[in-house]
Amino acid sequence: MQLRELTVTAAVGLHARPAAQFAEVAKAAGFPVEISRDGTSFVNAASPLRLLTLKVKQGEVIQVRADTDDLSAAEALFARLANCIAE
């Protein structure tokens, strides 16, 4: 299990298009990916609707959990996810 904190810099936060892109990347990872905000329960990051329920705004920090022991795969995933939530 790998855990990373990412800061959402997109002006719209994790809304509509960024959420859809984020979910697409998470779904393609090949292992379970979950996301949390402010210590809330983790939700399935491959579900755009679950991502929208978190109501993540610009400047907020999210926690992303990747259920894999492959550190290089997790690092590559975190980099792709960070691009989805960047300006």
URFENMO-V865992 format. One record per pair of residues at least 6 apart in sequence whose ideal C-beta (glycine too) atoms are under 8 Angstrom apart, sorted by the first residue. I is the first residue (numbers start at 1). J is the second residue. Records with the same first field share a line. If there is no record, write none. Layout:
I = J, J
This chain:
1 = 65, 66, 67, 68, 69
2 = 65, 66, 68, 71, 74, 75, 78
3 = 63, 64, 65, 66
4 = 63, 64, 66, 74, 78
5 = 61, 62, 63, 64
6 = 61, 62, 64, 78, 81, 82, 85
7 = 59, 60, 61, 62, 85
8 = 14, 18, 56, 57, 58, 59, 60, 61, 62, 85
9 = 58, 59, 85, 86, 87
10 = 18, 58, 85, 86, 87
11 = 58, 87
12 = 18, 58
13 = 55, 56, 57, 58, 60
14 = 22, 51, 52, 54, 56, 62, 85
15 = 52, 56
16 = 52
18 = 84, 85
19 = 48, 51, 52
20 = 48
21 = 84
22 = 35, 45, 48, 51, 81, 84, 85
23 = 45, 46, 47, 48, 51
25 = 77, 80, 81, 84
26 = 33, 35, 44, 45, 46, 77, 81
27 = 46
29 = 66, 68, 73, 77
30 = 73
31 = 66, 67, 68, 73
32 = 44, 66, 67
33 = 44, 45, 46, 64, 65, 66, 67, 77, 81
34 = 42, 43, 44, 45, 64, 65, 67
35 = 42, 43, 45, 51, 54, 62, 63, 64, 65
36 = 42, 43, 54, 62, 63, 65
37 = 54, 55, 56, 60, 61, 62, 63
38 = 60
40 = 54
42 = 63, 65
43 = 50, 51, 53, 54
44 = 50
45 = 51, 64, 81
54 = 62
56 = 62
62 = 85
64 = 78, 81
66 = 73, 74, 77, 78
68 = 74
